[in-house]
Amino acid sequence: MLRQRVITALILAPLVMAGVIWLDTRVLALLLGGVILLGGWEWGALAGFTTSRGRAGYLAVLLLLLIAAAYLATRNGSLWLLLPALAGWLLAAAWVVVYQRSAGRRPAEPGLLAMRLIGVAVLVPPWLALVTVHHSGAVGPQLMLFLLVLIWTADSGAYFAGRRFGRRKLAAYVSPGKSMEGVAGALLLGGLFALACGAALGYAGGDLLVFVLLGLATVLVSVLGDLFESLIKRYRSVKDSGGLLPGHGGVLDRVDSLTAAAPFFAVGMAWLGSGA
């Protein structure tokens, strides 16, 4: 499993990094849209679409919503579209807590319509957030690359710290493999990476401190994205969202952290003065 994860990462990571740095935002938006639609195909199965036609219809709705979000963002800015997504993640956090405290007895199990609406709320905002960050000025591509590598770094820190030191479960009924020590490892590596990148981007003094704190908060929010997808898979009694990426599962299993982290980071950078 670890070998497959490493091989897949070594193939995909350079391609993603090159695309972020060299591609025009409009081209990158199309490619990211393709990734979102792949995730939507997997979510369609989680949301109860049992036929290819049903899942294709769900993708069509997602595509129309991506186009609508892009159009509205060009007219009124993206921040007002991303703030409701943050409120949605507060509800997701409460849901995770309730599920954990119920000892996994699946309280308030969502219906299929709710699952389909949740999929829209999970998939559309991170696309808009990533495109917004990439288009946010001369350093936009670097900021987007920072966000992606921050999440990868935090995931690696969590994985290895959890394997070596993991004792206390983070949310055993939601995701048994995650530990408090793993979160600490994610924060440690993520914080060091944010400090180094913030200095490289020209932040200093109080601005550098705020940038590092934003990075640490983004890591914590990314954990919520991971936990929430695990929660949904618990309701649907599946281990992975798909099998497209060897060693990683499906597309959703690879981008779950970003679904929560990207909107949060985009709003944070706007507040810091470098976002939308």
FENVENRA-V279408 format. One line per field, one symbol per residue. ss: DSSP state (@ for helix, = for strand, . for the rest). phi: phi as a letter, one per 40 degrees, with the letter a starting at -180 (. if undefined). burial: + if it has 24 or more other ideal C-beta (glycine too) atoms within 12 Angstrom, else -. A space follows every 10 residues. Layout:
ss=???
phi=???
burial=???
//
This chain:
ss=.@@@@@@@@@ @@@@@@@@@@ @@..@@@@@@ @@@@@@@@@@ @@@@@@.... .@@@@@@@@@ @@@@@@@@@@ @@@@@@..@@ @@@@@@@@@@ @@@@@@@@@@ @......... .@@@@@@@@@ @@@@@@@@@@ @@@@.....@ @@@@@@@@@@ @@@@@@@@@@ @@@@@...== =...=====@ @@@@@@@@@@ @@@@@@@@@@ ....@@@@@@ @@@@@@@@@@ @@@@@@@@@@ @@@@@@.... ....=...=. @@@@@@@@@@ @@@@@@@@@@ @@....
phi=.ccccccccc ccdccccccc cbccdccccc cccccccccc cccdcccgcc bccccccccc cccccccccc cccccbgccc ccdccccccc cccccccccc ccfgcfcfcc ccccccccdc ccccdccccc cccccchccd dccccddccd cccccccccc ccccbdbccc adccacccbc cccccccccc cccccccccc chcagccccc cccccccccc ccccdccccc ccccccfbcb cabcbdgbgc ccccbdccdc cccccccccc cchbbc
burial=-------++- -++--++-++ --+-+--++- +++-++++++ +++++++-+- ----+--++- +++-++--++ --+----++- +++-++-++- -++-++--++ ---------+ ----++-+++ ++++++++++ ++++++--++ ++++++++++ +++++++++- ++---+---+ +-+++--++- ++++++++++ +-+++-++-- +-+------- ++++++++++ ++++++++++ ++++++---+ ++--+--+++ ++++++++++ ++++++++++ -+-+++
//
